[in-house]
């Protein structure tokens, strides 16, 4: 084997630096022939499961669309930035994406991050389609639409389902006081529950950094509650369920779409602790619908795991964007008229994995709610 001399090594390094602008130019030229979609969500940190799922679901949709020839012959490209579900990091991610030529924003994934971007989206006036930011304020801009249900809708629908369908009247609630998703759903649930004349036997909260839920479970154990409503995300819910088992709190469990994926955190015997848990969701991987099963097969082949609701949200978000581009008759990648796209969003109907949907003037989706129940360690439609 020939040795590379120091002089040759220096020459190779200099050549690499000289070629970098050429490679960048090639990349930029490629991007000019594509519509650039930016994605923002947590790929690391406590909420990473949601961001990763959205990103992966979106990637499958983009591959399908591009393999079929794109939108009006134009290919789509996704750049996705990690925000760790933090508003300030979401702003940095947004600025990075704008530097990369973002034309449409798919995101942010979480409510807090999406709200933090409101002023930037308004200033830049670009189409924003959030897959899963459910706080009402996340879609306050006229150019913003969402795929998921809003927090109040989830709280109201769960209250009606628990009271009218299941017949329970005494509720226990545990919520994250530092999370707008959790407090928003909790408040809507309580308002609807009061209207139905149900009672609250116990209401306890915790903070973002809480890891010991003993006091909360003791209070619930000492109440006459018939069930536990948990408008929280899956990771914290799993910790709470483990503590509930220690305190011998054995109540039916309910929540919103944030509980999707809880089995990821409860393995083996611990998975039995959420047997019978019911939550509101727009997507269930076990649905026998042909489109759902096609997506599930592709997702499992690509990522070696079953998709959750957030993956379906990401997939649908891309197809909604594609439908708007087609409706607006976009034929040039760099000539996006945001007003035309917004008008198109209000005209399209998309038969997505999360339901057949249209969008109202406030950017909200019109589609039916579904309920999932964990049965024998699987998510099953109700």
C-alpha positions in Angstrom: 0.0 0.0 0.0 1.4 3.4 -1.0 1.7 6.0 1.8 0.2 9.4 1.3 2.8 12.1 1.9 2.1 15.1 4.0 2.2 17.3 0.9 -0.3 15.1 -1.0 -2.6 15.1 2.1 -2.6 18.9 2.2 -3.4 19.0 -1.5 -6.3 16.6 -1.0 -7.7 18.6 1.8 -7.4 21.8 -0.2 -9.1 20.1 -3.2 -12.0 19.0 -0.9 -12.5 22.6 0.2 -12.4 23.9 -3.3 -15.0 21.3 -4.4 -17.4 22.2 -1.5 -19.0 25.2 -3.3 -19.5 23.0 -6.4 -21.3 20.4 -4.4 -23.4 23.1 -2.6 -24.2 24.6 -6.0 -25.4 21.2 -7.3 -27.6 20.8 -4.2 -29.0 24.3 -4.5 -29.8 23.6 -8.2 -31.6 20.5 -7.3 -33.6 22.3 -4.6 -34.7 25.0 -7.2 -36.6 22.3 -9.0 -38.4 21.1 -5.9 -40.9 22.5 -3.4 -39.1 22.7 -0.1 -41.2 21.7 2.9 -39.8 22.3 6.4 -40.6 20.2 9.4 -40.1 21.1 13.0 -40.5 18.7 16.0 -38.7 16.9 18.8 -36.3 14.3 17.5 -34.5 14.1 20.9 -35.6 14.7 24.4 -38.7 13.6 26.4 -41.2 14.1 23.6 -39.0 12.7 20.8 -41.4 9.8 20.0 -43.8 12.3 18.6 -41.4 14.2 16.4 -39.7 11.0 15.1 -43.1 9.5 14.2 -44.3 12.7 12.4 -41.0 12.9 10.4 -41.1 9.2 9.4 -44.7 9.3 8.4 -44.0 12.4 6.3 -41.0 10.7 4.7 -43.2 7.8 3.5 -45.8 10.2 2.0 -43.1 12.3 0.2 -41.6 9.1 -1.3 -45.0 7.9 -2.5 -45.8 11.3 -4.1 -42.3 11.7 -5.7 -42.3 8.1 -7.0 -45.7 8.8 -8.6 -44.3 11.9 -10.5 -44.7 14.6 -7.8 -47.3 17.3 -7.8 -48.0 18.7 -11.3 -44.6 17.2 -12.2 -42.8 18.9 -9.3 -41.0 16.8 -6.6 -41.2 17.6 -2.9 -38.3 17.8 -0.5 -38.4 17.6 3.3 -35.9 19.3 5.7 -36.7 18.4 9.3 -35.2 20.2 12.3 -35.1 19.1 16.0 -36.7 21.5 18.5 -36.8 19.2 21.6 -40.4 20.4 22.1 -38.9 23.8 23.2 -40.3 27.1 21.9 -36.9 28.9 21.7 -35.3 25.9 19.9 -38.3 25.8 17.5 -37.6 29.4 16.6 -33.9 28.5 15.8 -35.1 25.5 13.8 -37.5 27.8 11.9 -34.7 30.2 11.0 -32.5 27.3 9.9 -35.2 26.1 7.6 -35.8 29.5 6.1 -32.1 29.7 5.3 -32.5 26.3 3.5 -35.3 27.8 1.4 -38.4 26.5 3.2 -41.6 27.4 1.3 -44.2 25.5 3.3 -44.0 24.6 7.0 -45.2 21.2 8.3 -45.1 21.8 12.0 -44.4 22.4 14.6 -45.3 19.0 16.1 -46.0 20.2 19.6 -48.3 23.0 20.7 -45.8 25.1 22.7 -43.4 25.2 19.8 -46.1 25.9 17.3 -47.4 28.9 19.3 -43.8 30.2 19.6 -43.7 30.3 15.8 -46.9 32.3 15.3 -45.2 35.7 14.9 -42.6 34.3 12.5 -45.2 32.5 10.3 -47.3 35.7 10.2 -44.3 37.9 9.3 -43.1 35.6 6.5 -46.7 34.7 5.4 -46.1 31.1 4.5 -48.5 28.2 4.5 -48.3 26.2 7.7 -49.8 22.8 8.2 -49.3 21.4 11.7 -49.7 17.7 12.1 -50.3 17.6 15.8 -50.2 20.9 17.6 -53.6 20.8 19.3 -53.6 24.0 21.4 -56.2 26.4 19.9 -53.6 29.3 19.6 -51.4 27.1 17.4 -53.6 27.8 14.4 -54.4 31.5 15.1 -52.7 32.7 11.9 -54.8 32.9 8.7 -52.2 30.9 6.8 -52.1 28.0 9.4 -54.1 24.8 9.3 -54.0 21.7 11.4 -54.5 17.9 10.9 -55.2 16.9 14.6 -58.1 17.6 16.8 -57.9 20.7 19.1 -57.5 20.1 22.9 -61.1 21.3 23.9 -62.7 18.9 21.3 -60.8 16.0 22.8 -61.8 16.9 26.4 -65.4 17.4 25.4 -65.7 14.2 23.4 -64.0 12.1 26.1 -66.4 13.4 28.7 -69.4 12.6 26.6 -68.1 9.1 25.8 -67.3 8.3 29.4 -70.6 9.6 30.8 -73.1 8.8 28.0 -71.7 5.6 26.6 -70.0 4.0 29.6 -72.2 5.4 32.4 -69.5 6.6 34.8 -70.3 9.7 36.9 -67.4 10.2 39.3 -64.1 11.3 37.8 -60.5 11.5 39.0 -58.2 13.7 36.9 -54.4 14.0 36.8 -52.8 16.6 34.6 -49.6 18.4 33.8 -49.9 22.0 35.1 -46.9 23.0 32.9 -48.3 21.8 29.6 -50.9 23.7 27.6 -52.0 20.5 25.9 -52.8 18.9 29.2 -54.4 21.9 30.9 -56.5 22.7 27.8 -58.0 19.3 27.5 -58.5 19.1 31.3 -60.4 22.4 31.4 -62.7 21.3 28.4 -63.3 17.9 30.0 -64.3 19.6 33.3 -66.7 22.0 31.7 -68.4 19.3 29.7 -68.4 17.0 32.7 -70.2 19.6 34.8 -72.7 20.2 32.0 -73.4 16.4 32.0 -73.8 16.7 35.8 -70.9 14.4 36.6 -68.8 15.0 39.7 -65.0 15.3 40.3 -63.9 13.1 43.1 -60.2 14.0 42.9 -58.2 16.4 40.8 -54.4 16.4 41.1 -51.6 18.0 39.1 -47.8 17.6 38.6 -45.1 19.7 37.1 -42.9 19.1 34.0 -40.0 17.8 36.1 -42.1 15.6 38.4 -40.9 11.9 38.7 -42.6 10.9 41.9 -46.4 10.6 41.7 -46.9 8.9 45.1 -48.8 11.8 46.7 -51.1 12.2 43.7 -51.9 8.5 43.6 -52.6 8.5 47.3 -55.1 11.3 47.0 -56.9 9.4 44.1 -56.8 6.1 46.1 -58.6 7.8 49.0 -61.4 9.1 46.7 -64.5 7.4 45.4 -63.6 8.0 41.8 -64.9 5.4 39.2 -62.2 6.2 36.6 -59.0 8.2 36.0 -58.8 10.7 33.2 -55.2 11.5 32.1 -55.0 14.3 29.5 -51.2 13.9 29.3 -48.5 12.5 27.0 -47.6 8.8 27.0 -44.2 8.9 28.8 -45.5 10.6 31.9 -48.7 8.5 31.8 -46.6 5.3 31.9 -44.8 6.6 35.0 -48.1 7.4 36.6 -49.5 4.0 35.8 -46.6 2.3 37.5 -47.1 4.4 40.6 -50.8 3.7 40.5 -50.1 0.0 40.6 -47.9 0.5 43.7 -50.7 2.4 45.4 -53.2 -0.2 44.4 -55.2 2.3 42.4 -57.1 0.1 40.0 -59.4 2.3 37.9 -60.4 2.4 34.2 -58.0 4.7 32.4 -58.9 7.3 29.8 -57.2 10.1 27.9 -56.6 12.0 24.6 -54.4 11.3 21.6 -51.2 11.9 23.7 -51.6 8.4 25.2 -51.0 6.9 21.8 -47.8 4.9 22.0 -47.9 4.2 25.7 -47.1 0.6 25.2 -43.7 1.8 24.0 -42.9 2.6 27.6 -44.5 -0.4 29.3 -43.0 -3.7 28.4 -43.7 -7.2 29.5 -45.9 -7.6 32.6 -46.1 -3.8 32.9 -48.1 -3.6 29.7 -51.0 -5.3 31.5 -51.3 -2.2 33.7 -52.9 -0.4 30.8 -55.2 -3.2 29.6 -58.5 -1.7 28.8 -57.2 1.9 28.6 -59.3 4.0 26.2 -58.3 7.2 24.4 -59.4 9.4 21.6 -57.5 9.1 18.4 -57.9 9.7 14.7 -55.8 6.7 13.7 -55.5 3.0 14.7 -52.9 0.8 13.1 -55.1 -2.3 13.4 -57.8 -0.7 11.2 -58.4 -3.1 8.3 -58.8 -0.2 5.8 -56.7 -0.9 2.8 -54.9 2.5 2.8 -54.1 2.1 6.5 -52.7 -1.3 6.1 -50.6 -0.3 3.1 -49.1 2.6 5.2 -48.5 0.2 8.2 -46.7 -2.2 5.9 -44.5 0.5 4.4 -43.8 2.0 7.8 -42.8 -1.3 9.4 -40.6 -2.2 6.5 -38.8 1.2 6.7 -38.6 1.7 10.5 -39.1 -1.8 12.0 -42.0 -0.6 14.2 -45.7 0.0 14.0 -46.8 3.6 13.2 -48.8 5.5 15.8 -51.3 8.4 15.3 -48.4 11.0 15.0 -46.9 9.1 12.1 -50.3 9.1 10.4 -50.6 12.9 11.2 -47.3 13.5 9.4 -48.3 11.4 6.4 -51.7 13.1 6.1 -50.1 16.6 6.5 -47.9 16.0 3.4 -50.9 14.7 1.3 -52.9 17.7 2.4 -50.1 20.0 1.3 -49.9 18.1 -2.0 -53.6 18.5 -2.5 -53.5 22.2 -1.9 -50.6 22.6 -4.4 -52.6 20.7 -7.0 -55.8 22.7 -6.3 -53.8 25.9 -6.6 -52.4 24.7 -9.9 -48.8 25.2 -8.8 -46.5 24.5 -11.8 -43.3 26.4 -10.8 -41.5 25.5 -7.6 -40.5 29.0 -6.8 -43.8 30.7 -7.6 -45.9 29.8 -4.6 -48.8 32.2 -4.0 -49.7 31.8 -0.3 -53.1 33.4 -0.8 -53.9 30.9 -3.5 -52.7 28.0 -1.3 -54.8 29.2 1.6 -57.9 29.4 -0.7 -57.1 25.9 -2.0 -56.9 24.5 1.6 -60.5 25.6 2.1 -61.6 23.8 -1.0 -59.9 20.4 -0.9 -61.2 17.2 0.6 -58.5 14.6 1.5 -59.3 11.0 2.3 -56.5 10.6 4.8 -55.4 7.9 7.2 -56.8 10.0 10.1 -60.2 10.4 8.3 -61.8 12.1 5.4 -61.2 15.8 6.0 -62.0 19.3 4.9 -60.9 22.5 6.5 -62.9 25.5 7.8 -62.0 29.2 7.7 -60.2 28.9 11.0 -57.9 26.2 9.7 -59.6 23.4 11.7 -60.2 19.9 10.2 -63.7 18.6 9.8 -63.4 14.8 10.5 -64.9 12.2 12.9 -63.3 11.2 16.2 -62.4 7.6 16.9 -61.8 5.8 20.2 -59.1 3.2 20.7 -58.8 0.6 23.5 -55.8 -1.5 24.5 -56.9 -5.1 24.4 -54.4 -8.0 24.8 -51.5 -5.6 24.4 -52.8 -4.1 21.1 -54.6 -0.9 20.1 -58.1 -1.8 19.0 -60.8 0.4 17.5 -64.0 0.9 19.5 
